[in-house]
Amino acid sequence: MTLKQAKTNWQDVVLICRKCQKKLGGEGFGPGGDRPLRKALRKTLKAGKGRKAKVLVMEADCFDVCPKNAVVAVRAGRRRAPMLIVPRGADMSEVRTALDLETDRPATELRAIDGG
């Protein structure tokens, strides 16, 4: 079997807990509080969708934190990345800062797993 690759523009990946999002009824974030965290964060970052996005924001299975009236988010690919518990109605610019996602800075080179 031959392995294939698909190109992406991703500079970062953010995982959002699907179960937490579902508990909030798929809303609670954004200017009107009517969007799920995934969509509100994607809009704030002006990230786009799919392979052409600068930052992939996607739902993942439960992280087993299960906060009340909040959603767990984590920036994937960082060593020892803390889980961020985002309360309903949180300011999206604060969420972006807490996840250290600044879209106007250049992408940093990823280091090899061994740190070299």
C-alpha positions, 0 to 999 in steps of 0.5 A: 500500500502506498501512503499519500499526502495531502497539502494543507495551510495549517499553522496550528490546530485547536481541538474543541470538546464535542461533548462540552459543546453539545451540552451547551446546545451548540451555542453560547459564544460569539457577539450574539452568544448564538454560535458554538465555540468552534465557529466563533473561534474560527470567525475570530481567527479569520481562519477559514475552513478545511485544508485551506485554513490557517488554523484548523479548529475542530471538534474532538472526543471528550477530554474527561474534564466536563466543566459546567457551562463551559467548553474545553479547548486545547491547542494541539501540537504544543508540548504540555499544552494546558487545557483551556476551560472556556466559559459560556459568553467568553470574550473571543479575543481573550480565548485567542490570547489564552491559546496563544493564537495570533494570526498576524504573526508568521508561522514558527518552525516546528521542532522535531520530537527529539527537540533538535 
